Amino acid sequence: MKNFPFITVQQALLVFRIVVSCLLVAHGAIRMIAGTVDGFGEFLNSKGFIIGPAIAWFLTIFEITGGLVLASGYFVRWIAAIFIIEHCFGIILVHAPNGWFVVGYQSGGAEYSVLLIFSLLLIAASAKR
C-alpha cells in the first residue's frame, strides 16, 4: 500500500487511534465536569437498569481511563470491544429513537455512534497482535 507523501499508514493509524481516544476521554470528562453522571444513572434506571448510577459512574470512569489506555496502545482490542458494546447500547437506548442524523435534519441520532463503532473496529483490526 502506498503511503501519503508525508505520513505512513502506520503513522496515520497511530494519529487516528489517539484522536478517537481523545474524543472518548472528552465524552466521559465532560459528563464528570458538568456533574451529569448521576442524571445519566437516573436515565439508565428509567430504562430498566437496576443499578443505573453505578453503571453511569463505571462508564464515565472507563471512558476516561479506557480512552487514555487506548491512546497509549495497550489492550487495544479489549478496550475497543468494550467501547463498541457501550456505543451499541447507546444507539439502542438513546440515539436510534432520534433517527440517524446528529444535527441538522434530526437531532441526537445514531450517526456519530456508528462512526465511532467503525472507527473502533478499524483501530482494533489494525492493532499489533
SULVENFEN-V680050 format. One record per run of one state. SS is the DSSP state (@ for helix, = for strand, . for the rest). FROM is the first residue (numbers start at 1). TO is the last residue. If there is no record, write none. Layout:
BEGIN
ss:SS from:FROM to:TO
ss:SS from:FROM to:TO
END
This chain:
BEGIN
ss:. from:1 to:3
ss:= from:4 to:4
ss:. from:5 to:6
ss:= from:7 to:7
ss:. from:8 to:8
ss:@ from:9 to:34
ss:. from:35 to:36
ss:@ from:37 to:46
ss:. from:47 to:51
ss:@ from:52 to:72
ss:. from:73 to:75
ss:@ from:76 to:98
ss:. from:99 to:110
ss:@ from:111 to:126
ss:. from:127 to:129
END
